[in-house]
Amino acid sequence: KFKEDITSEIANSFKNSIAIDTEATGLQIPERDKLSLIQICDEKENVYIVQPDKNSYQAPNLVSVLQNEKILKIGHFLRFDKNALEYFLQCKIKNIFDTKIASKIVRTYTDAHGLKNLVQEFCNKSIDKRHGSSDWNKDINELSDKQLEYAANDVVFLHKIKSELESMLKREKRMEIFQKCLTFLDTRVELDQKGFKE
């Protein structure tokens, strides 16, 4: 658990990819709701949970990782997380892999594309999503173990899910269309920030 930012040592320890997720006070970002927590998981399944400074949102070490084009950022429904992180941390996230978009493009045998479904299929684990609707804005030291476990579960399986979906995308020759969707995500987030939600 960290307040404000990760350390520079941790930032420098990330090599090829990280999984990333956020918690917020609600889904109306940035008009009403605020970024509350940022979860990161490295390739060795170390999870770091950061509570940003709610006044300044200064997190230079974290921003250096998000903007590093050499590090892949894996997330599920990055439209929300990218919007929140870019708006509050004043940065531009580069090099992303969105497991929800990948799932919709390649798992056409189902309409269940939630993280819970992907964890079940590819990791054979059942995750408890009941703590999703929590007060994430209270001090990080007041969050319960269950809440922290919930937050960690949102990132800890993403590397495995990404590699499975990537194999499927290549097999079905849908990698190119997936990449085009990721490129469009920048535009989609910009539209969200300008109030064009639908």
Disulfide bonds with the S-S distance in Angstrom:
none
